[in-house]
Amino acid sequence: MADIVLAIGTSHSPLLLLPSAEWVDRGNDDKKNQKLNLSDGRFVAYDALEQEVQGRFADRATTATFADQYSLCQTSLDRLANELAAAKPDVVLIVGDDQEELFDLKSMPAFAIFWGDEIVTRPLESMHYIPSWLAKSPASAGYAMDMIRRYPGSPAFGKFAIEQLVNEGIDVAAVSSVQNPGTQGFGHAYGFIIQRLFQGREIPVLPVLLNTYYPPNRPTPARCYQIGQAIRRMIDAYPEKLRVAVVASGGLSHFVCDEVLDRRVLKAISEGDAEDLASLPRTTLNSGSSEIANWICVSGIMAGHGIKWNQYVPVHRTPAGTGIGLSFLTWASPDPKAFVRREI
């Protein structure tokens, strides 16, 4: 039987790959944004948001704050990397989202598993919507998207996962290869984990891909949790010994940092409150905030487990509060005295 030896969640924002001095530039980009997503489902221009917020976050949008936050984030990432090294997994199952890197809008599955021999990344310069500053930045290497990079997959485990999930009535797209390297491939949700947390080690990866971004077939939060529960049953049923690490990649709220939403999600994860996670409206999980669905899926995998450690860093890079809720988390073994398991 396979064993989960570690489960973690981490944001993968470009802010984690850029020196804090450049966070100001990203805030200036926000001021040009005409479609910032809010947790009430609205999309507004920066000027409208600034008028609504009345500069409430001006005291947080400072270079000194950014420097402190950057340091805290890097320390948190180092901790996750060290925990991954200590766990010595045979495979890392990464739950992430695809942003037209491997798939496109002509064919965007709601849920997919890659069971090929080789993970192939896509260069950022081939993407039609990535900001030019990011494609040309050293940060592209932090996403493993500065060039075509190749990493080992986990075909036997992936094939078993697909078969077991189908047997449970979960329709999963099965992807076995990257057909057009250079113009198609895995993106930042996976490359960031490999580059930042693997510390140069070659560990097979099982990518789980959720369509968090693109209507009309985005799975609901409830479905993401149910998929996670099914993945846990699959891992438990795997007939060979295998040390599995699980990673939730992305999130939390962005491109407007919503601390209320983020803390609600983290509280629900901490308390094992599947009902609250499942009840999050999809209108709340738009654009980058939709990556919270990846954390919900891993919460399903780790149902019955609380939080061992969490660091939350709300970044407000403009007076209007644009930015991101950066979070780093490790799930723990259940404590029956402090934890109540709830399922859906």
N, C-alpha and C positions, 0 to 999 in steps of 0.2 A: 504493500500500500504506500502511496505517496504521502508525504508529510509536508505541511506548510511550516517552514522554518522561520519565516519572516513575512510581515505584511506592512507596507509603508505607503504613505501618500506624500506627494510633493508637487508644488507648482513648477511650471517650466517656462516662466515669463522671460522675455529677453532682458529684463532688468537684472536677472540673475547671472547674465553673461556680460553685462556692460558695467564699467566702473560707475560709481555713484554720481560722478561729475556729469555723466551723460544722461542721467535721469531727467535733468532739466529740459534737455532737448526733446525727450519723449513727451514731457508735459506741454511743450510748445506745439508738438504735433497734435495733441488732444484739442488744442484751441482752434484747430482748423477742421475738426471733425464735425460733420453735420448730422451724424447718426449715432449718437452715444446711447447705448441700451441701459435702461433703468429697470429695477426689479419689479416695478408695477406694470411692465410690458411696454412702456412708451419708449420711443426713440426720439431724442432731441438733439438740437445743435448745441455746441458748447456755449454760445452766447446766452441761449435760453436757460441752460443749466446754471450758468453763473448768476443770472438774474434771480433764479429760484433759490439758489443756495446762499446768495449774499456773502460770498467770500468766507464761509464758515471754516474752511480748512487752510486758510492762509498761514496760520502759525505752524502747520505741519509740513507745508510744501516748501521746505528750506533745505539748502545744501547740507547743513549740519545734520538735520534729521535723516536725510538720504544716506549720508555716510554711516551713521549708526545702524540704520536698517540694513544696509548692504552687508556690513560686518556680521550682524546677527544672522542674516540669511546664509552667508557662506559658512558660518560656524554650524548652522543647522544642517546644511547639505553635507558638510564633512562628517557630522554625526551619523547621518543616514548611510553615507558611503562606508563608514567604519562598521556599522551594524550589518550591512550587506556582506562585507568581507568576512566578518566573524561568523555569519550564518552559513557560509560555504554552500550556496545553493547549486544544484545540478542544472537548474533551469530557472529563468525569471519570466514570470507571466506578467506582462504589462497591459493594463487596461487603459487605452487611450482613444483619441478621436482622430479621424482623418479629415484634413482641411484641403481637399482636392489635391492631395499629394500622391497617393496611390490610386484613389478612385477619382471620378469626376461626376458632374451632375447628370451625365447621360446614364450612369450606372452607379448608384450610391446605396449600398445595402444598409439596412438598419443595424445589422449586427453581423460581424464577420470574424473568422479566425484564420490566421495564416499558418499553414502547416508545411510550408516549403523548407528546403534544406538551407536556404540562404536569405538573410535579410539584406535587401539592397536599398540604400537611401537615395533620395532625389536631391540634386543640387538646387539650392534656393534660386540661383540665377535663371533656372528654367521655369519658375513659377510666374504666373501672369499677374498675381495680385499682391505679392510680397513687397513691402516698401524697399526701395532701392538702397536705403541706408543699411538695412539688415542684410541684404544679399551681399553687399560689399564689405560688411563689418567682419572683424575676427569672430564675432558672435556666431556666425554661420557654422564655424567649426564646432562650436559647443552644441549645435544641433545635429552634428554629423552630416550637414547639408552644404558644406563648402565644396564637396566633390562627391562622386559616387563612392560610397563606402559599403563594405560587405561584412556581415557578421553571421555567425551560425544560427540557424533556426532550430526547431525541435520537432521534426516531422512525425516521429512515432507518437509522442505525447499529443501533438496537435491532431493527428488522425483519430486517436482515441477520444479526445475531447469533442470533436465534431460528431462522431458516431454516438457518443453517450448523450449529448445534448439533443440530437435529433430523436433519439429513443425516448427522451422526456417530453417530446412535443415542441421543442424550441427550434424554429427554423433559422439556421445559421448558414451564411454564405461561406463556402470553403474556397480559400485562395491558396494556390500552391506555388506560384512564382510571380516575379515581377516581369511583365512582358516587354516593357520598353525602358530599360535602364537609361537614365539621362533625362527622360521626360516623364518618368513615372517612378514611384518608389516610396519608401517609408519616410515620414516627416518628423517634425520636431518633438512630437509626443513620445516618440520612441528613441530618437537619436539623443535627446537630452539625457535620458536615463542612462543610456549606455556610456555616453561620454563623461558625464559628471559623476555617476555613482559607481561604475564598474572599476574605476581606477586602473584602467589598462588591461584588466583581466578579460579573457575570452570566455563568456558564459552564454550558452544557448538561450535564445529568447523565444517565447511563445506570445506573439502579438494578438491581443483581443481588441477589435475595433468597433467602437460604438459611433453611430451617426448622431452626434449631439447637436450639430450645427444646422443641418439642412432639412427644412420641410419638403415634402409632406410626411416623410416616414421616420421621424425621430421617435425612438422609443420613449415611453413615459418614464418618469422616475420609478414608479412602481414596477414596471417591466425590467428596468435596469437592476433593481434589487433582486427580483425573481431570477434573472439571468445569473446574478452573482451566487444566489443560493444553489442553482443548478451546477454552476462551475465548482462549487465546494463539494457537492456530491460526486461530481466527476473525479475530482482530485482524490477523494476518499476511496473511490472504486478502482483507481488505477492499479493494475495488478503487480507492477514492479516497484522496487524501492526507488524513490526519487525525492530529492530534497527540493522543494518548490518555494521560491520567494515570489510574493505578489506585490505589484506596485500600481497605485492609482496615480495617473499622470495628468497634471493640468490644474486649472482653477486657481483660487476660488473665484469670487466675483470680479469681473472686469468687463468693460473698460471704465466703469464708474465703480469705485470701491464702496461696497455696501457691507459695513460691519455687522449690521443687524442680521442680514441674511447669512453671512459667513459664520457668525457665532451660533446662529440657530442650527446650521448644518453640523458644526463641530459638536454642539451639545447633544444633538440627536445621535451622532456617531458614538459619542462617549457613553450615552445612556442606553445604547442599543435600541433606540426608538425608531423601528422600521416604519411605523405608521406615519410619523412626521416626515421622514425622508421621502416616503412614497407619495405624500400629499403635496409636495412642492409643485406648484403649477408650472407648466412648461413656459408660460409667458414670463415667469421669473428667470428661467434658464435660457436666455437668449444670448447669441453671440458668444463671447468668451466665457461668460458665466455658465454656459451650457456644459462646460467641462466638469462641473460639480457632479454631473451624472456618472462620470468615471469613478468618483469617490463613493457614490451611492452603490454602484455595482460591487466594488470591493467591500463595502459594508455588508452586502449580502453574502459575499464569500466568507467574511469574518463574523457572521452572525453568532452571537454568544461571546464575543470578545470585546472588551472595553479598550480604552486608550492607555498605552504605557507612557507615552510622551507626545506632546504637541507644542509647536511654536507657531504662533499666528502673528503676522506682521502686516497691518493695514497700511498700505502705501497710498497717500494722497499727494499726487505730484503736481497738482494745481490748486488754487484757492477754491475752485468749484468742486473739488473732491474726485476728479478723474484719477484713475490709477488701478490698483489691483489689491485684492486680499491674498497675500502670499502665505502659504501654510505648509508645514512640514510635520508629519505625524507617523507614529509607530503604533500599530495595534498590539494588544497584549492578550495574555491568556485570561479566561474569565475568572472573576472573583465572585463567588456566590453570595458573599456578604454585602457586596457593593454594587452588584450588577444584576439587572433584570432583563432577561432575553425576551424580545418581542418579535414576532414574525408576521408576515403578510401572506 
